Amino acid sequence: MATTKIWPIRDNLKRVVQYAANPEKTESQDLAHTLHYAINPDKTEAQERACFVTGVNCRADNAIAEMNAVKTHFGKTGGNVAYHCYQSFLPGEVSAQQCHEIGVKLARQLWGEKYQVLVATHLDRNHLHNHLVINSVSFVDGRKFNDNYRAYYAMREASDALCQAYSLSVIEQPRGKTPRSIYFAEKNGEPTRYNLMREAIDKAAGMSFSMTQFAAALKKQGYVLEMDTGRKYPTIRSVNSKKPVRLYRLGEAYLPDGIKARILGNSHEERQQYHRFMNPVAKISGQMQLRGSFKSMRKMTGLRALYLYYCYRLGVIPRNSPKKPLSPEMKEACRRLQRYSRQVQLVCQHKLDTDADVQTFIDKARHSIQSVSAERTGIYNKLRRCREPDEILSLKERRDQCTQQLAAHRRYKRVAETVLADLGDIHMQLDAEHQMLQRERQPQQRQERRKIR
């Protein structure tokens, strides 16, 4: 089994500045850094070292000069310097010779007719892997390498075909790339869509003793399991959504075989939890006394009322409330509580009741930013010409005040813009929570009707 990846070698901000001052030198340094990483023979055993190096359409020991010569010949020394790929195998699956041979064949098959490629095989880790550095400019016609989805999938398919030819394993169900925000949220244990699904499956599998009960327990938590025999992949989705997620994307433990194995291993005591979960005993709420009268209370409307109600449904208001959201959409929204709390403070503090009020606030903040920026620019100009120490101190103090005002105006403007961007999601999440509340109340209402009869 070989995993593959390809990404461009770009300049960061520092390198962009250097490129503007001396483009040829910066270009060479960037390319040299990439190639040096792949072929550096001086690294120790604990570090990565290249044991096999082959140049495709170039000499391995002169790859930097030859790649830069092609760029200079076609007048394309700007943009991406090169493209860096890797091809990684399972530990113990291939020998060093096989790993390097597959890497060279992959490079020649995909890019050998038009591009220069350096292939280096690294043996420092338990898993052998190839590094492939592709020149971004073709030596045939000078065209730039087009790194798009088609190029990546062509690389993956070619790599899988070579693995099959060498009787190696192939990834049958590639998971694809996880977005950066979701990756770090899952790493920190925050309620993203995927780990909320995993938690629901774990809870349902831990109390069920059949797949029918498992599906019912999932639906109680707001998820629909679809495992029809006519489907290629079993899926799970929110009851309020039409977009399913394939189970293999959640991990091997969440495939049907793994779920069935967990269900069969449940004890009798664990199975009793299913009945308590599906038929909870209604709790009698305590009595509270109101000081004053509802008639004398001022009714809140508009965005302030919407946000306060939304925070109530999220379980933020009242503070330390035992109430938790029911729908998957609202549970996922909990990870954005800090964002919503800033919005609530802004809406209530400035009494923004409608979308038009928010837009007016944004326009005023933008005008304030422009005026304060102009004032601060004038102060900087005065500081350059001023020679009086007392006046310099006064100007610097006013400059710092302008900087603080700018930061506040920009912060308020950003929060107000998120208010307009999130309103649609808030309404959608509240609708989903209302639907879950209705489903939650239906069993209790049926029990009450039976008692009356």
For each residue, the residues with C-beta under 8 A, 3 or more apart:
1: 89 90 93 163 168 169 170 171
2: 87 88 89 102 159 160 162 163 168
3: 87 88 171
4: 85 86 87 88 152 155 156 159
5: 85 86
6: 83 84 85 147 151 152 155
7: 83 84 85 147
8: 80 82 83 84 136 147
9: 30 31 34 80 81 82 83 84
10: 80 81
11: 15 16 18 19 26 30 81
12: 15 16
13: 16 17
14: 17 18
15: 11 12 18 19 26 29 30
16: 11 12 13 19 20
17: 13 14 20 21
18: 11 14 15 21 22 25 26 29
19: 11 15 16 22 23 26 27 78
20: 16 17 23
21: 17 18 26
22: 18 19 25 26
23: 19 20 26 27 77 78
24: 27 28 72 77
25: 18 22 28 29
26: 11 15 18 19 21 22 23 29 30
27: 19 23 24 30 31 68 71 77 78 81
28: 24 25 31 32 64 68
29: 15 18 25 26 32 33
30: 9 11 15 26 27 33 34 81 82
31: 9 27 28 34 35 64 67 68 81 82
32: 28 29 35 36 64
33: 29 30 36 37
34: 9 30 31 37 38 81 82 84 133
35: 31 32 38 39 63 64 82 118 133
36: 32 33 39 40
37: 33 34 40 48 131
38: 34 35 50 53 118 120 131 133
39: 35 36 50 53 60 63 118 120
40: 36 37 43 49 50
41: 49 50
42:
43: 40 47 48 49 124
44: 47 49
45: 49 124
46: 124
47: 43 44 124
48: 37 43 122 124 125
49: 40 41 43 44 45 122 123 124
50: 38 39 40 41 53 120 121 122 131
51: 96 121 122 123
52: 96 97 99 100 119 120 121
53: 38 39 50 60 118 119 120 121
54: 60 100 103 104 118 119 120
55: 58 59 60 63 116 117 118 119
56: 104 107 108 111 112 116 117 118 119
57: 112 115 116 117 139
58: 55 62 63 66 67 116 117 118 135
59: 55 62 63 66
60: 39 53 54 55 63 118
61:
62: 58 59 65 66
63: 35 39 55 58 59 60 66 67 116 118 133
64: 28 31 32 35 67 68
65: 62 68 69
66: 58 59 62 63 69 70 116
67: 31 58 63 64 70 71 82 116 135 137
68: 27 28 31 64 65 71 72 77
69: 65 66 72 73
70: 66 67 73 74 116 135 137 138 139 142
71: 27 67 68 74 76 77 135 136 137
72: 24 68 69 75 77
73: 69 70 142
74: 70 71 137 142
75: 72 142
76: 71 79 136 137 142 144
77: 23 24 27 68 71 72
78: 19 23 27
79: 76 136 144
80: 8 9 10 83 136 144 145 147
81: 9 10 11 27 30 31 34 136
82: 8 9 30 31 34 35 67 133 134 135 136
83: 6 7 8 9 80 133 134 136 145 147
84: 6 7 8 9 34 131 132 133 134
85: 4 5 6 7 131 132 133 134 155
86: 4 5 129 130 131 132
87: 2 3 4 102 103 106 129 130 132 159
88: 2 3 4 127 128 129 130
89: 1 2 93 94 99 127 128 129 168
90: 1 93 127 169
91: 126 127
92: 126
93: 1 89 90 168 169
94: 89 98 99 102 128 166 168
95: 98 99 128
96: 51 52 99 100 121 123 128
97: 52 100 101
98: 94 95 101 102 166
99: 52 89 94 95 96 102 103 121 128 129 130
100: 52 54 96 97 103 104 119 121 130
101: 97 98 104 105
102: 2 87 94 98 99 105 106 130 159 162 163 166
103: 54 87 99 100 106 107 119 121 130 132
104: 54 56 100 101 107 108 119
105: 101 102 108 109 162
106: 87 102 103 109 110 130 132 155 158 159 162
107: 56 103 104 110 111 112 117 119 132 134
108: 56 104 105 111 112
109: 105 106 112 158 162
110: 106 107 154 155 158
111: 56 107 108 114 115 117 134 145
112: 56 57 107 108 109 115 117
113: 140
114: 111 138 139 140 141 143
115: 57 111 112 134 135 138 139 145
116: 55 56 57 58 63 66 67 70 134 135 139
117: 55 56 57 58 107 111 112 132 133 134 135
118: 35 38 39 53 54 55 56 58 60 63 132 133
119: 52 53 54 55 56 100 103 104 107 130 131 132
120: 38 39 50 52 53 54 130 131 132 133
121: 50 51 52 53 96 99 100 103 128 129 130 131
122: 48 49 50 51 125 128 129 130 131
123: 49 51 96 128
124: 43 45 46 47 48 49
125: 48 122 128 129
126: 91 92
127: 88 89 90 91
128: 88 89 94 95 96 99 121 122 123 125
129: 86 87 88 89 99 121 122 125
130: 86 87 88 99 100 102 103 106 119 120 121 122
131: 37 38 50 84 85 86 119 120 121 122
132: 84 85 86 87 103 106 107 117 118 119 120
133: 34 35 38 63 82 83 84 85 117 118 120
134: 82 83 84 85 107 111 115 116 117 145
135: 58 67 70 71 82 115 116 117 138 139 145
136: 8 71 76 79 80 81 82 83 144 145
137: 67 70 71 74 76 142 143 144 145
138: 70 114 115 135 141 142 143 144 145
139: 57 70 114 115 116 135
140: 113 114 143
141: 114 138
142: 70 73 74 75 76 137 138
143: 114 137 138 140
144: 76 79 80 136 137 138
145: 80 83 111 115 134 135 136 137 138 151
146: 151
147: 6 7 8 80 83 151 152
148: 151 152
149: 152 153
150: 153 154
151: 6 145 146 147 148 154 155
152: 4 6 147 148 149 155 156
153: 149 150 156 157
154: 110 150 151 157 158
155: 4 6 85 106 110 151 152 158 159
156: 4 152 153 159 160 174
157: 153 154 160 161
158: 106 109 110 154 155 161 162
159: 2 4 87 102 106 155 156 162 163
160: 2 156 157 163 164 170 171
161: 157 158 164 165
162: 2 102 105 106 109 158 159 165 166
163: 1 2 102 159 160 166 168 169 170
164: 160 161 167 168 170
165: 161 162
166: 94 98 102 162 163
167: 164
168: 1 2 89 93 94 163 164
169: 1 90 93 163
170: 1 160 163 164
171: 1 3 160 174
172:
173: 233 246 248
174: 156 171
175: 178 248 249
176: 249
177:
178: 175 182 183 186
179: 182 183
180: 183 184
181: 184 185
182: 178 179 185 186 192 193 194
183: 178 179 180 186 187
184: 180 181 187 188
185: 181 182 188 190 192 335
186: 178 182 183 189 190 192 194 195
187: 183 184
188: 184 185
189: 186 195
190: 185 186 195 335
191: 195 196 331 332 334 335
192: 182 185 186 195 196 332 335
193: 182 196 197 245 328 332
194: 182 186 197 198 245 249 250
195: 186 189 190 191 192 198 199
196: 191 192 193 199 200 328 331 332
197: 193 194 200 201 223 236 245 250 254 328
198: 194 195 201 202 250 251 254
199: 195 196 202 203
200: 196 197 203 204 218 221 222 223 328
201: 197 198 204 205 218 236 250 254 259
202: 198 199 205 206
203: 199 200 206 207 217 221
204: 200 201 207 208 214 217 218 221
205: 201 202 208 214 259 262 263
206: 202 203 262 266 270 273
207: 203 204 213 217 266 270 271 273 274 277
208: 204 205 211 213 214 217 263 266 271 274
209: 213 263 266 271 274
210: 213 214 263
211: 208 214 215 227 259 260 263
212: 215 216
213: 207 208 209 210 216 217 274
214: 204 205 208 210 211 217 218 225 259 263
215: 211 212 218 219 225
216: 212 213 219 220 278
217: 203 204 207 208 213 214 220 221 274 277 278
218: 200 201 204 214 215 221 223 224 225 236
219: 215 216 222 223 224 225 239
220: 216 217 277 278
221: 200 203 204 217 218 328
222: 200 219 238 239 240 326 327 328 436
223: 197 200 218 219 236 237 238 239 328
224: 218 219 236 237 238 239
225: 214 215 218 219 234 235 236
226: 231 234 235 236 237 244
227: 211 231 234 256
228: 231
229:
230:
231: 226 227 228 234 235
232:
233: 173 246 247 248
234: 225 226 227 231 246 247 255 256
235: 225 226 231 244 245 246 247
236: 197 201 218 223 224 225 226 244 245 247 250
237: 223 224 226 241 242 243 244 245
238: 222 223 224 241 327 328 329 432
239: 219 222 223 224 435 436 439
240: 222 327 328 329 431 432 435 436
241: 237 238 329
242: 237
243: 237
244: 226 235 236 237
245: 193 194 197 235 236 237 249 250
246: 173 233 234 235 249
247: 233 234 235 236 250 254 255 256
248: 173 175 233 251 252 254 255
249: 175 176 194 245 246
250: 194 197 198 201 236 245 247 253 254
251: 198 248 254
252: 248 255 258
253: 250 258
254: 197 198 201 247 248 250 251 258 259
255: 234 247 248 252 258 259
256: 227 234 247 259 260
257: 260 261
258: 252 253 254 255 261 262
259: 201 205 211 214 254 255 256 262 263
260: 211 256 257 263 264
261: 257 258 264 265
262: 205 206 258 259 265 266
263: 205 208 209 210 211 214 259 260 266
264: 260 261
265: 261 262
266: 206 207 208 209 262 263 270 271
267: 270 271
268: 271 272
269: 272 273
270: 206 207 266 267 273
271: 207 208 209 266 267 268 274
272: 268 269 275 276
273: 206 207 269 270 276 277
274: 207 208 209 213 217 271 277 278
275: 272 278 279
276: 272 273 279 280
277: 207 217 220 273 274 280
278: 216 217 220 274 275 443
279: 275 276 443
280: 276 277
281:
282: 444
283:
284:
285:
286:
287:
288:
289:
290: 293 294
291:
292: 296 297
293: 290 296 297
294: 290 297
295:
296: 292 293
297: 292 293 294
298:
299:
300: 304 305 308
301: 304 305 353
302: 305 306 352 353 354 357
303: 306 307 347 352 353 354 357 358 419 423
304: 300 301 307 308 347 348 351 352 353
305: 300 301 302 308 309
306: 302 303 309 310 426
307: 303 304 310 311 340 343 344 347 348 426
308: 300 304 305 311 312 317 344
309: 305 306 312 313 430
310: 306 307 313 314 340 426 429 430
311: 307 308 314 316 317 340 341 344
312: 308 309 315 316 317 323
313: 309 310 325 330 430 433
314: 310 311 325 330 333 334 337 340
315: 312 321 322 323 324 325 334
316: 311 312 319 321 337 340 341
317: 308 311 312 321
318: 321
319: 316
320:
321: 315 316 317 318
322: 315
323: 312 315
324: 315 331
325: 313 314 315 330 331 333 334 433
326: 222 330 433 436 437 440
327: 222 238 240 330 331 429 432 433 435 436
328: 193 196 197 200 221 222 223 238 240 331 332 432
329: 238 240 241 332 333 428 429 432 433
330: 313 314 325 326 327 333 334 429 432 433
331: 191 196 324 325 327 328 334
332: 191 192 193 196 328 329 335
333: 314 325 329 330 336 337 340 425 429
334: 191 314 315 325 330 331 337
335: 185 190 191 192 332
336: 333 339 340
337: 314 316 333 334 340 341
338: 341 342
339: 336 342 343 418 422
340: 307 310 311 314 316 333 336 337 343 344 422
341: 311 316 337 338 344 345
342: 338 339 345 346 415 418
343: 307 339 340 346 347 415 418 419 422
344: 307 308 311 340 341 347 348
345: 341 342 348 349
346: 342 343 349 350 352 412 415 416 419
347: 303 304 307 343 344 350 351 352 358 419
348: 304 307 344 345 351
349: 345 346
350: 346 347 361
351: 304 347 348 357
352: 302 303 304 346 347 357 358 361 416 419
353: 301 302 303 304 357
354: 302 303 357 358
355: 358 359 420 423
356: 359 360
357: 302 303 351 352 353 354 360 361
358: 303 347 352 354 355 361 362 416 419 420
359: 355 356 362 363 420
360: 356 357 363 364
361: 350 352 357 358 364 365 412 416
362: 358 359 365 366 413 416 417 420
363: 359 360 366 367
364: 360 361 367 368
365: 361 362 368 369 409 410 412 413 416
366: 362 363 369 370 413
367: 363 364 370 371
368: 364 365 371 372 405 409
369: 365 366 372 373 406 409 410 413
370: 366 367 373 374
371: 367 368 374 375
372: 368 369 375 376 402 405 406 409
373: 369 370 376 377 406
374: 370 371 377 378
375: 371 372 378 379 402
376: 372 373 379 380 399 402 403 406
377: 373 374 380 381
378: 374 375 381 382
379: 375 376 382 383 395 398 399 402
380: 376 377 383 384 399
381: 377 378 384 385
382: 378 379 385 386 395
383: 379 380 386 392 395 396 399
384: 380 381
385: 381 382
386: 382 383 391 392 395
387: 392
388: 391 392
389: 392 393
390: 393 394
391: 386 388 394 395
392: 383 386 387 388 389 395 396
393: 389 390 396 397
394: 390 391 397 398
395: 379 382 383 386 391 392 398 399
396: 383 392 393 399 400
397: 393 394 400 401
398: 379 394 395 401 402
399: 376 379 380 383 395 396 402 403
400: 396 397 403 404
401: 397 398 404 405
402: 372 375 376 379 398 399 405 406
403: 376 399 400 406 407
404: 400 401 407 408
405: 368 372 401 402 408 409
406: 369 372 373 376 402 403 409 410
407: 403 404 410 411
408: 404 405 411 412
409: 365 368 369 372 405 406 412 413
410: 365 369 406 407 413 414
411: 407 408 414 415
412: 346 361 365 408 409 415 416
413: 362 365 366 369 409 410 416 417
414: 410 411 417 418
415: 342 343 346 411 412 418 419
416: 346 352 358 361 362 365 412 413 419 420
417: 362 413 414 420 421
418: 339 342 343 414 415 421 422
419: 303 343 346 347 352 358 415 416 422 423
420: 355 358 359 362 416 417 423
421: 417 418
422: 339 340 343 418 419 425 426
423: 303 355 419 420 426 427
424: 427 428
425: 333 422 428 429
426: 306 307 310 422 423 429 430
427: 423 424 430 431
428: 329 424 425 431 432
429: 310 327 329 330 333 425 426 432 433
430: 309 310 313 426 427 433 434
431: 240 427 428 434 435
432: 238 240 327 328 329 330 428 429 435 436
433: 313 325 326 327 329 330 429 430 436 437
434: 430 431 437 438
435: 239 240 327 431 432 438 439
436: 222 239 240 326 327 432 433 439 440
437: 326 433 434 440 441
438: 434 435 441 442
439: 239 435 436 442
440: 326 436 437 443 444
441: 437 438 444 445
442: 438 439 445 446
443: 278 279 440 446 447
444: 282 440 441 447 448
445: 441 442 448 449
446: 442 443 449 450
447: 443 444 450 451
448: 444 445 451 452
449: 445 446 452 453
450: 446 447 453
451: 447 448
452: 448 449
453: 449 450
